[in-house]
Amino acid sequence: QEAVTLAFVLGALSLGYEMYLFRILALAYTPLPWIFSFVLCMFLLFWSAGVFLSGRMKISTTAALALTALSIAVTPILLSFQRATSLPFPIWGGGLVFFLPALGFGVLFGTTISRYARQWGRDVGIFTALNTAGSAVGILVMTLLLFERDKYIDAWVLSACLLAFVPFHA
């Protein structure tokens, strides 16, 4: 079933991206304890807003996959721009742009689960279990294998993995 595979992959990639944010935003805004809390709070807020939007609007899975992948791919470019210019993105303002992929992940989660679930008790349980397992894998891969890699490569790996699902939804 493609939806349950996507559930696992979305969990892995979304939490992988969250780990990526913990790294790059600590570097961009100084590694203070409140940065961790801010990243966690904003990631969940944007993800929840995406799930909310998925229930209120008809959103193409293909478009959501592509836009989320694109927003991940440009993240290190925006970070480099911010560091190279005298136009910093205050974390409470322009810095929120780094959380746009979380909005996309929320939209993808909401649209995928709503299309998959027919028997809510059973199907939602299976979907969320696989999503949670994927989340654990994403955290482990990002922190143990990719954490010390180049920030561009990390983002582009996440983006490419997400783009790999576009042909299945075209």
N, C-alpha and C positions, 0 to 999 in steps of 0.2 A: 504494500500500500504506500503510495507516494506521500500521502499526508502524514503518516507516522514517521517516515524517513525525514520529512521536512521538519516535523516536531523536534526530532533529535538534533538535526542540523541547526535549526533556529536557536535552540537552547545553547548549543556549543558556540555558535558564532556570536550570539548576543552577549553571553557572559565573557567570551574571549575579548569582545570589544570593550566591555566594561573594565576588564583587567588592563587593557591597553590604555583606557582613559585614566585609570589610577596612576599609571606610569607617566604618561605624557603631561597630564595636568599638574602633577607634583613637580615635574621639571619646569613647566612653564610658569607656575604660580608659587613656587617655593613649597617644599614638602612639609607643610604644617598639619597638625592633627585635624583641623577643620576642613582641609581639602578632601581628605578621605570621606568625611561625612557629607560634604557638599556633592562629591561625585556620586556617591550612593543615592542620596536623596534626589538629585536631578535626573539620574539615569532612571530610577523608578517612576518619577513624575512624568518624564517624557514617554517612557514605555507605557504607562497607564493611560496617558492621553492618546497614544496610538491605538490601544485596545478600544478605548471609548469611541474614537473616530471610526474604527472598523465596524462598529455596530450601528453607526448613524449614517454612513455613506457607503455607496457601492464603489469599492476600490479594487482595481485590477491587481491580481497577485503578481502578474508579470511586471507591471509598472512599479509596484511597491518593492519588488526584488531589485529591479534595476536602479531605482532612485536611492534605495538604502545602500546598495553596493557603491554607487557613485558618491554618496555622502561620506562613506567610510574612506574611499580612495582619496578624496580631497582633504581629509582631516590633517594628514601630515603636511600637506602643502600650506594649509591655513596656519598651522603651527609655525612652520618655517617663515612664512610671511610676517606673522606676529613678532617673531624673534628678530627678524632682519630689519624691520622698520621701526619708526618711532610711533607707530599706531597700535599700541597694545589693545587687546580685547579685554576689557575688565571682566573678570569672571562672572560678575552678576549681570553683565550686559551682553556684549558681543561674544564672550566666552561660552555662552549658552549654545552657540552654533555647533560646538563639539558634541552636543547631545542629540542632534537631529537624527543620527542613525538609530538611537534608542526609540525615537518616535516611529521610525520605519519598522523596527523589530516588533513593536507593539501592534502596529497595523497588521503585519504579517502573521503574528500569533493569533490575533482576533479573527482575521479572515480565514485562516487555515482551519482553526478549530471549529468555527461555525459551519464550514463546508463539510467537515469530516464527521462531526457528531450527529448521529441519528438516534442512538440510545444514550442519552446524556450520562446516566450513571456509569455505564461501562466505557463508552467511547471517550468521554472527557477524562476518565481515570487513566486509560491507556495513553492518551495523548499527553497529558501532563506528566505522567511517569517517564515517558520517553524524553520529553522536553527537559525534565529535571536531570535525568541521566546525561543528556547532552550538555546541560549547564555545567555539571561536574567535570565532564571531559574538557569542555572549553576552558574552564578555569585552570585545570592541570596543564593542558597543552600550552596555554599562553604564559603561565607563570614558570613552568619548568623547561619548556623548549624554546619559546619565542621571546621571552621577556627581555633578554639582553641583546636581541637582534636589532637591526636598523628599524627605526620607527616607520619608514616608508614601506619596507618589506612586510612588516607585520600588518599594516593596514591593507596593503595590496593583496596579501594572502587571504585575509578575511573577506575582502571585496570579491576576489576571484572565486572563492568557495561559494559565496552567495550567488554570484552570476551563473555558476554552473547549473543552477536550478531553473533559470529563465527558459531554456528550451522545453522543459516539461510543462510549462504554463502558457506557452505561446499559442 
